[in-house]
Amino acid sequence: MKADVVNAGGRWQDNAVAVDNGVITSGNPDDLDTFSSKIIQQVAKSLQALRAA
């Protein structure tokens, strides 16, 4: 998978969770706890930005 991402012009990150322009991805099902936490953080951050506007 790494070669496909890099060959398509993407950036490969070897992390449990990666965030790019609001898109949150994970490497495998074992990362579910970290993935869920990151989603909660991103939603909270978005809500704070909306309230500040």
Summary of the structure (lengths in Angstrom):
residues: 53
radius of gyration: 13.6
end to end distance: 39.9
largest distance: 41.3
contacts: 94
relative contact order: 0.12
helix: 57%
strand: 15%
